Amino acid sequence: MGFLDGVAGRLKKFSDGRIEGRVERITRETERIESQFRAEAKKFGIEIYRTASRNYYEILGIRYTNDQKQIRDAYLRLIKRYHPDVSSDVSAKERSEEINEAYGVLKDRSKKLDYDTAFSKGTNRLGAGASRAMSDALLKRYMEMREKEFNEFRERISTPQYKDAIKSAIEDVTDWKKRFKKSESYVFGPILDQARSIRKLGRVNSSILKSKYGSRYYEKLSRNARTLAMLSESASEIEKGIAAVAASTRSKIGEDEEKIARRLRASV
């Protein structure tokens, strides 16, 4: 019996270690993907706010205001209460992080203006600036690819060619939809890949939280779940913005590209 108890103990320890390691990996992966997602979003001037359903004024326990003294007083009152070094509240660390983030934005007049504008339109929705930055990046990449392909086309037909070979070259260089799709993938691929990773990680985190081991790591997994939910909501808004920008840009260039294609085909 002693031997079997020892084996059972070792197996339990091994199993517990595997679960703990899995939770730690998910925690690290959440931090990594959040950092990368924020960095990619920032390239288009998009600010990802941590609070997806609440606003920073609510976190500080005040109504909308431009009074910096009121904002600072609210911050000091709450941070003294929830700072992890002085609070015994189980959610102290999480609450202090929210309070610090809220104050970090609202105390800065420029950030506050951006936040107020974004929040008034709905959390994390893309403003005109972000849409313009996305459109400019997509169009720039497309024109770079277009110039390269047309240069290659000119070299390709610079020597005498059979008619069928010229027709083939024309079809290749006028396939603007293929070129546009490649441009989309280049510009938006990284942030869209991260959006998919965020959702996948959220499902994994949720499955462990619901398992028999979940209660043991409830605080850590719950915090992760909230972060991933916030990122997922932001990702959905960005995906909608990307789809709208891509459709608009495709429409702008499509008519001109089709005209050029018709002229080239008629020239053979």
ROLUMKOL-233252 format. One line per 10 residues: their letters; for each residue x, y, z of N, C-alpha, C, O. Coordinates in steps of 0.05 Angstrom, whole numbers. Example, Ala and Ser with C-alpha at 12.3 -4.5 7.8 and 13.67 -1.06 7.14 Angstrom:
! residues 2
as = 264,-114,156,246,-90,156,264,-66,156,285,-66,169; 257,-45,142,273,-21,143,258,1,157,268,23,161
***
This chain:
! residues 268
mgfldgvagr = 17,-24,0,0,0,0,17,25,0,11,45,-14; 39,25,15,57,48,16,69,54,-11,71,77,-19; 77,32,-25,89,36,-52,69,48,-71,75,67,-86; 43,37,-70,23,48,-88,16,77,-81,11,93,-99; 15,82,-56,10,110,-47,31,129,-58,26,152,-67; 56,119,-57,78,135,-67,76,140,-97,81,162,-106; 69,119,-112,65,122,-141,43,142,-147,45,159,-164; 20,138,-132,-3,156,-136,5,185,-130,-4,203,-144; 20,189,-109,29,216,-102,46,229,-123,43,252,-130; 64,212,-134,82,222,-155,66,229,-181,72,249,-194
lkkfsdgrie = 46,212,-187,30,217,-211,14,243,-207,11,258,-226; 3,247,-183,-13,271,-178,5,296,-180,-2,316,-191; 29,293,-169,48,316,-170,56,322,-199,58,346,-207; 60,301,-215,66,305,-243,43,318,-258,47,337,-274; 18,309,-252,-5,320,-265,-9,349,-257,-15,366,-274; -6,355,-231,-8,383,-221,12,401,-234,7,424,-241; 37,390,-238,58,405,-250,52,412,-279,58,434,-288; 40,393,-293,33,397,-321,12,419,-323,14,437,-340; -9,418,-307,-30,438,-307,-19,466,-300,-25,486,-314; -2,467,-280,10,492,-271,27,504,-294,27,528,-299
grveritret = 42,486,-307,59,495,-329,42,506,-352,50,525,-366; 19,492,-357,2,501,-379,-10,529,-373,-12,546,-390; -18,533,-348,-29,559,-340,-8,580,-343,-14,602,-352; 17,574,-335,38,594,-337,44,601,-367,49,624,-373; 43,580,-384,47,585,-412,26,603,-424,31,621,-440; 1,598,-416,-22,614,-426,-19,643,-416,-24,662,-431; -10,646,-391,-6,673,-380,15,688,-396,11,711,-403; 38,675,-401,59,688,-416,51,694,-445,57,715,-456; 36,675,-457,27,679,-484,7,702,-486,7,717,-506; -10,705,-466,-29,728,-465,-14,754,-465,-21,773,-479
eriesqfrae = 7,756,-448,23,780,-446,37,786,-473,38,809,-482; 47,765,-485,61,768,-511,43,777,-533,49,796,-547; 20,764,-535,1,771,-557,-11,798,-553,-16,812,-572; -16,806,-528,-26,833,-522,-6,854,-531,-13,874,-544; 19,850,-524,40,869,-532,43,871,-562,44,893,-572; 42,849,-576,45,849,-605,21,862,-618,23,877,-637; -3,855,-608,-28,865,-619,-29,896,-616,-37,910,-635; -21,906,-593,-21,935,-588,-1,948,-607,-7,970,-618; 22,936,-611,43,947,-628,33,949,-657,38,969,-671; 20,928,-667,10,928,-694,-12,948,-697,-14,962,-717
akkfgieiyr = -30,950,-677,-52,969,-678,-41,998,-679,-52,1015,-693; -20,1002,-664,-8,1029,-662,3,1038,-688,4,1063,-693; 11,1020,-705,21,1027,-732,0,1042,-748,6,1059,-765; -26,1037,-742,-48,1050,-756,-61,1071,-738,-82,1081,-745; -47,1078,-717,-57,1099,-699,-81,1090,-682,-97,1107,-673; -83,1064,-677,-105,1053,-662,-96,1049,-633,-77,1034,-628; -111,1060,-614,-105,1056,-586,-123,1034,-575,-147,1036,-577; -111,1013,-563,-127,992,-552,-131,998,-522,-112,998,-507; -156,1002,-514,-162,1007,-486,-168,981,-472,-181,964,-483; -158,979,-448,-161,954,-434,-190,948,-426,-198,925,-426
tasrnyyeil = -205,968,-420,-232,964,-411,-251,964,-435,-255,984,-448; -262,940,-441,-279,937,-464,-307,947,-459,-320,957,-478; -318,943,-435,-346,949,-430,-350,972,-410,-372,983,-408; -329,978,-395,-331,1000,-375,-314,1023,-385,-296,1020,-402; -319,1047,-374,-302,1069,-382,-284,1079,-359,-289,1072,-336; -264,1094,-366,-244,1103,-346,-256,1121,-324,-247,1121,-301; -277,1136,-331,-290,1152,-310,-303,1135,-289,-302,1140,-265; -317,1113,-299,-330,1095,-280,-309,1081,-262,-314,1077,-238; -286,1075,-273,-265,1061,-257,-256,1080,-234,-251,1070,-212; -254,1105,-240,-246,1124,-219,-270,1134,-202,-267,1149,-183
girytndqkq = -294,1124,-209,-317,1131,-193,-327,1159,-196,-339,1171,-177; -323,1171,-220,-332,1198,-225,-347,1199,-251,-346,1181,-268; -362,1221,-255,-375,1226,-281,-355,1240,-300,-333,1248,-292; -363,1242,-325,-346,1255,-345,-339,1283,-335,-356,1298,-326; -313,1290,-337,-304,1316,-328,-278,1324,-341,-263,1306,-349; -273,1350,-343,-247,1359,-352,-231,1371,-329,-209,1382,-332; -242,1368,-305,-229,1379,-281,-207,1360,-272,-212,1339,-261; -182,1368,-277,-159,1351,-271,-156,1346,-241,-146,1325,-233; -164,1366,-225,-162,1362,-196,-181,1340,-186,-174,1324,-170; -205,1340,-197,-225,1319,-190,-215,1292,-199,-218,1272,-184
irdaylrlik = -203,1290,-222,-192,1265,-232,-169,1255,-214,-168,1232,-207; -151,1273,-207,-129,1266,-190,-138,1258,-162,-128,1238,-151; -157,1272,-151,-167,1266,-124,-180,1238,-124,-176,1222,-105; -195,1232,-145,-208,1206,-147,-187,1184,-149,-190,1162,-136; -167,1189,-165,-145,1169,-168,-131,1164,-141,-128,1141,-133; -123,1185,-127,-109,1182,-102,-126,1167,-81,-115,1150,-67; -151,1173,-80,-169,1160,-61,-170,1130,-66,-169,1114,-48; -172,1122,-92,-175,1094,-98,-149,1079,-97,-148,1056,-87; -127,1091,-106,-102,1077,-106,-92,1072,-78,-79,1052,-72; -98,1090,-59,-91,1085,-31,-107,1062,-20,-97,1047,-2
ryhpdvssdv = -130,1058,-30,-147,1036,-20,-140,1009,-32,-141,988,-19; -132,1009,-58,-128,984,-72,-99,977,-79,-94,957,-91; -80,993,-70,-52,987,-76,-45,960,-63,-50,956,-40; -34,941,-79,-28,914,-68,-11,913,-43,-13,894,-27; 5,934,-39,22,934,-15,6,940,11,16,934,33; -18,951,8,-33,959,32,-60,945,34,-73,944,55; -70,935,11,-97,923,10,-96,893,13,-79,879,3; -116,883,28,-119,854,31,-140,843,11,-146,819,11; -152,860,-5,-172,852,-24,-159,833,-45,-137,839,-55; -173,811,-51,-161,791,-70,-158,803,-98,-142,793,-113
sakerseein = -174,823,-104,-172,835,-131,-156,860,-131,-157,876,-151; -140,865,-110,-126,890,-107,-107,896,-131,-106,918,-141; -92,875,-139,-72,879,-161,-87,887,-187,-79,906,-200; -108,873,-193,-123,878,-217,-136,906,-216,-135,921,-235; -148,913,-193,-161,939,-190,-141,962,-192,-146,982,-205; -117,958,-180,-97,979,-181,-87,983,-209,-81,1005,-217; -85,961,-225,-77,963,-253,-97,979,-269,-90,996,-285; -123,974,-264,-144,988,-278,-144,1018,-270,-146,1036,-288; -140,1023,-245,-140,1051,-235,-117,1066,-247,-120,1089,-255; -93,1054,-247,-69,1067,-258,-72,1072,-288,-64,1093,-298
eaygvlkdrs = -84,1053,-302,-88,1057,-331,-108,1079,-336,-103,1097,-353; -130,1079,-321,-150,1100,-325,-138,1128,-320,-142,1146,-336; -123,1130,-298,-111,1156,-291,-89,1164,-312,-86,1187,-318; -74,1144,-321,-53,1150,-341,-64,1162,-366,-50,1179,-378; -88,1155,-374,-101,1167,-397,-114,1194,-391,-110,1214,-405; -130,1194,-370,-146,1218,-364,-130,1242,-354,-139,1265,-356; -106,1237,-343,-89,1259,-334,-74,1273,-357,-65,1296,-354; -72,1259,-379,-58,1269,-403,-79,1281,-422,-96,1267,-432; -77,1307,-426,-98,1321,-442,-101,1310,-470,-123,1307,-480; -79,1304,-483,-80,1293,-510,-92,1265,-510,-109,1259,-527
kkldydtafs = -83,1248,-492,-94,1221,-491,-123,1221,-483,-140,1205,-493; -130,1239,-465,-158,1242,-456,-176,1250,-479,-198,1239,-482; -167,1268,-495,-183,1277,-518,-187,1254,-538,-210,1250,-547; -166,1239,-543,-169,1215,-561,-188,1195,-549,-205,1184,-563; -185,1190,-523,-202,1170,-509,-231,1179,-510,-249,1164,-516; -236,1205,-503,-264,1215,-502,-277,1213,-529,-300,1206,-531; -261,1219,-550,-272,1217,-578,-279,1188,-585,-300,1183,-595; -260,1170,-578,-265,1142,-585,-288,1131,-568,-304,1116,-579; -288,1137,-543,-309,1126,-525,-336,1136,-533,-356,1121,-530; -338,1161,-542,-365,1172,-549,-376,1158,-573,-401,1158,-577
kgtnrlgaga = -359,1146,-590,-368,1132,-614,-372,1103,-609,-383,1089,-626; -364,1093,-586,-365,1065,-580,-337,1054,-575,-319,1062,-590; -334,1037,-556,-307,1029,-548,-291,1017,-571,-299,999,-585; -267,1029,-574,-247,1018,-593,-255,1020,-622,-241,1009,-639; -277,1034,-629,-283,1037,-657,-262,1054,-671,-251,1072,-659; -258,1049,-697,-237,1063,-711,-246,1091,-719,-268,1094,-729; -229,1110,-714,-235,1137,-722,-226,1142,-751,-214,1124,-763; -231,1166,-761,-224,1172,-788,-193,1170,-792,-184,1162,-814; -178,1178,-772,-149,1177,-774,-138,1149,-778,-121,1145,-795; -149,1130,-763,-140,1102,-766,-148,1091,-793,-132,1077,-806
sramsdallk = -172,1096,-802,-181,1087,-828,-164,1098,-850,-157,1084,-869; -157,1123,-848,-140,1136,-868,-112,1124,-868,-100,1119,-889; -101,1119,-844,-75,1106,-842,-75,1078,-854,-56,1071,-868; -96,1063,-850,-99,1037,-861,-100,1038,-892,-86,1024,-906; -117,1057,-901,-120,1060,-930,-94,1069,-944,-86,1058,-965; -80,1087,-931,-54,1097,-942,-33,1074,-943,-19,1071,-963; -32,1058,-922,-13,1036,-921,-19,1015,-942,-1,1005,-955; -45,1009,-946,-53,990,-966,-47,1000,-994,-36,985,-1011; -54,1025,-999,-50,1036,-1026,-20,1038,-1032,-12,1033,-1055; -4,1046,-1012,25,1048,-1017,37,1021,-1024,52,1019,-1043
rymemrekef = 29,1000,-1009,40,974,-1015,30,964,-1043,46,952,-1057; 5,970,-1049,-5,962,-1075,10,975,-1098,18,962,-1117; 15,1001,-1096,29,1015,-1117,58,1007,-1119,69,1006,-1141; 70,999,-1097,98,989,-1098,98,962,-1114,116,958,-1130; 79,945,-1108,78,919,-1122,71,923,-1151,82,910,-1169; 54,942,-1156,45,948,-1184,69,958,-1201,73,948,-1223; 84,976,-1190,107,987,-1204,128,965,-1210,139,964,-1232; 133,948,-1191,152,926,-1194,142,907,-1216,158,899,-1233; 117,900,-1216,106,881,-1235,105,893,-1263,110,878,-1283; 99,919,-1266,99,931,-1292,127,934,-1304,131,933,-1328
nefreristp = 147,939,-1286,175,940,-1295,183,913,-1306,197,911,-1326; 175,892,-1292,182,864,-1301,167,858,-1327,178,844,-1345; 143,869,-1330,127,865,-1354,141,878,-1378,143,866,-1399; 151,902,-1374,165,916,-1396,190,901,-1405,196,899,-1428; 205,891,-1385,229,875,-1392,221,850,-1407,234,841,-1426; 199,838,-1399,190,813,-1410,182,816,-1440,186,797,-1455; 171,839,-1447,163,842,-1475,181,860,-1491,175,869,-1513; 205,866,-1479,224,884,-1493,237,871,-1517,247,885,-1535; 236,845,-1518,247,831,-1541,224,819,-1557,203,815,-1545; 228,813,-1583,206,801,-1599,194,776,-1585,209,759,-1576
qykdaiksai = 168,775,-1585,154,753,-1572,132,742,-1590,122,756,-1608; 125,717,-1586,102,707,-1599,77,720,-1587,77,729,-1564; 56,722,-1604,32,736,-1595,20,724,-1570,12,738,-1552; 20,697,-1568,9,684,-1544,25,690,-1519,14,693,-1498; 52,693,-1523,69,700,-1500,63,728,-1490,63,733,-1466; 58,747,-1509,51,774,-1501,24,775,-1487,21,788,-1466; 5,760,-1497,-21,758,-1485,-19,748,-1456,-32,757,-1438; -2,727,-1453,2,715,-1427,14,736,-1407,6,738,-1384; 34,751,-1417,46,772,-1401,27,793,-1392,27,803,-1370; 9,801,-1411,-12,821,-1405,-31,811,-1384,-38,826,-1366
edvtdwkkrf = -39,786,-1386,-58,775,-1367,-45,774,-1339,-59,778,-1319; -19,768,-1338,-6,767,-1312,-4,795,-1300,-11,798,-1276; 4,815,-1315,8,842,-1304,-19,856,-1298,-19,874,-1281; -40,849,-1311,-66,862,-1307,-83,847,-1287,-106,854,-1282; -72,826,-1275,-87,812,-1254,-85,828,-1228,-73,820,-1209; -98,851,-1228,-96,870,-1205,-110,859,-1180,-102,867,-1158; -129,842,-1183,-143,831,-1159,-124,813,-1143,-124,813,-1119; -108,798,-1158,-88,781,-1145,-67,798,-1131,-59,793,-1108; -59,819,-1144,-39,838,-1133,-51,852,-1108,-37,855,-1088; -76,859,-1109,-89,872,-1087,-91,853,-1063,-87,861,-1040
kksesyvfgp = -98,828,-1068,-100,809,-1047,-73,805,-1033,-72,802,-1008; -52,804,-1048,-25,801,-1036,-18,826,-1020,-6,823,-998; -26,849,-1029,-21,874,-1014,-36,874,-988,-25,882,-967; -61,865,-989,-78,863,-964,-64,845,-944,-62,852,-920; -55,822,-954,-43,802,-936,-17,814,-923,-12,809,-900; -2,828,-939,23,840,-929,18,861,-907,31,861,-886; -2,879,-912,-7,901,-894,-22,892,-869,-16,900,-847; -43,876,-873,-61,869,-851,-57,841,-840,-69,834,-820; -41,825,-854,-37,797,-845,-29,794,-816,-41,778,-802; -8,809,-808,1,806,-780,-20,811,-759,-23,795,-740
ildqarsirk = -35,832,-762,-55,839,-741,-79,820,-742,-92,814,-722; -86,810,-766,-108,791,-769,-100,764,-758,-116,750,-746; -74,756,-762,-64,731,-750,-66,733,-719,-73,714,-706; -59,756,-708,-60,760,-679,-88,759,-669,-93,748,-647; -107,769,-685,-135,768,-677,-145,739,-674,-159,732,-656; -136,722,-693,-143,694,-692,-130,680,-668,-142,664,-655; -105,687,-663,-91,676,-640,-104,684,-614,-105,668,-595; -113,708,-612,-127,718,-588,-151,701,-582,-156,693,-559; -167,696,-603,-192,680,-599,-185,651,-592,-199,639,-575; -165,640,-605,-157,613,-599,-147,610,-570,-155,591,-556
lgrvnssilk = -131,629,-561,-121,629,-534,-144,633,-514,-143,621,-492; -163,649,-522,-186,653,-504,-202,627,-500,-211,622,-478; -204,611,-521,-219,585,-519,-203,566,-501,-215,552,-484; -177,566,-504,-160,548,-487,-162,556,-458,-165,540,-440; -159,582,-453,-161,593,-426,-188,586,-413,-189,578,-390; -209,589,-429,-236,583,-419,-239,554,-412,-252,547,-392; -228,536,-429,-231,507,-424,-217,499,-398,-227,482,-383; -194,510,-392,-180,504,-367,-195,515,-343,-197,503,-322; -205,540,-347,-220,553,-325,-245,536,-317,-253,535,-294; -257,523,-337,-281,507,-332,-275,479,-322,-293,465,-313
skygsryyek = -250,471,-324,-242,444,-317,-241,441,-286,-244,461,-272; -236,417,-277,-235,412,-248,-210,425,-235,-209,428,-211; -191,433,-252,-167,447,-242,-171,477,-241,-155,492,-228; -193,487,-254,-197,516,-257,-198,531,-231,-187,553,-229; -211,520,-211,-214,534,-185,-187,540,-172,-184,560,-158; -167,523,-177,-141,526,-165,-127,551,-176,-111,563,-162; -133,557,-201,-119,580,-214,-140,601,-222,-136,615,-242; -162,602,-208,-184,619,-216,-177,648,-220,-184,660,-240; -162,660,-201,-156,688,-203,-139,694,-228,-145,713,-243; -119,678,-233,-101,683,-255,-116,678,-282,-113,694,-300
lsrnartlam = -131,656,-283,-145,650,-308,-168,670,-313,-173,676,-337; -181,679,-292,-202,699,-296,-191,725,-306,-203,738,-324; -168,733,-295,-155,758,-305,-147,755,-334,-151,773,-350; -137,732,-341,-129,726,-369,-154,728,-387,-153,739,-409; -176,716,-377,-201,715,-393,-211,743,-399,-220,749,-421; -210,761,-379,-219,788,-383,-201,803,-403,-211,818,-420; -175,799,-401,-156,811,-420,-162,802,-448,-163,818,-467; -165,775,-451,-169,764,-478,-196,772,-489,-199,776,-513; -217,775,-472,-243,784,-481,-241,813,-491,-253,820,-512; -226,830,-477,-222,857,-485,-207,858,-512,-215,873,-530
lsesaseiek = -186,842,-515,-171,842,-540,-188,831,-563,-186,841,-585; -204,811,-557,-222,800,-578,-242,820,-588,-247,822,-612; -253,836,-569,-272,857,-577,-258,878,-594,-269,887,-615; -234,886,-586,-219,905,-602,-213,894,-630,-214,908,-650; -205,868,-630,-199,855,-655,-222,855,-674,-219,859,-699; -246,851,-664,-270,850,-680,-275,878,-693,-281,880,-717; -271,899,-678,-274,926,-689,-253,932,-710,-259,943,-731; -228,923,-705,-207,927,-725,-212,911,-750,-208,921,-772; -222,887,-747,-228,870,-771,-250,883,-788,-248,883,-813; -270,895,-775,-291,909,-790,-279,933,-804,-286,938,-827
giaavaastr = -261,947,-791,-248,970,-803,-232,962,-827,-232,976,-847; -217,940,-824,-200,931,-846,-217,923,-870,-211,930,-893; -239,909,-865,-257,901,-887,-268,925,-902,-270,925,-926; -276,946,-887,-287,970,-899,-266,985,-915,-271,994,-937; -242,987,-904,-220,1001,-918,-212,986,-943,-208,998,-964; -210,959,-941,-203,943,-964,-223,946,-987,-216,949,-1010; -249,945,-980,-270,947,-1000,-270,974,-1013,-273,976,-1038; -265,995,-997,-265,1022,-1008,-241,1026,-1027,-243,1038,-1048; -217,1017,-1018,-193,1020,-1034,-195,1003,-1059,-186,1013,-1081; -206,979,-1058,-209,962,-1081,-227,976,-1102,-221,974,-1126
skigedeeki = -248,989,-1092,-266,1002,-1110,-253,1026,-1124,-257,1031,-1148; -235,1040,-1109,-222,1064,-1120,-203,1056,-1143,-203,1070,-1164; -188,1035,-1140,-168,1028,-1160,-179,1010,-1182,-167,1008,-1204; -201,996,-1176,-211,976,-1195,-218,987,-1222,-211,975,-1243; -232,1010,-1224,-241,1021,-1249,-218,1028,-1267,-218,1021,-1291; -198,1041,-1256,-174,1049,-1272,-158,1024,-1281,-149,1023,-1304; -156,1004,-1264,-141,980,-1271,-155,965,-1293,-142,954,-1311; -181,964,-1293,-196,950,-1314,-193,965,-1341,-191,952,-1362; -192,991,-1340,-189,1007,-1365,-161,1001,-1377,-159,997,-1401; -141,1000,-1360,-113,994,-1370,-112,966,-1381,-100,961,-1401
arrlrasv = -125,947,-1368,-126,919,-1377,-139,918,-1405,-129,903,-1422; -161,932,-1409,-175,931,-1435,-157,943,-1457,-156,932,-1479; -143,965,-1451,-126,977,-1471,-103,959,-1478,-96,956,-1502; -90,946,-1459,-68,928,-1464,-77,904,-1481,-63,896,-1499; -100,893,-1474,-110,870,-1489,-116,877,-1518,-112,862,-1537; -127,902,-1521,-135,910,-1548,-110,917,-1566,-112,917,-1590; -87,921,-1553,-63,929,-1568,-49,905,-1581,-32,909,-1598; -57,881,-1574,-44,857,-1585,-58,848,-1611,-50,828,-1623
***
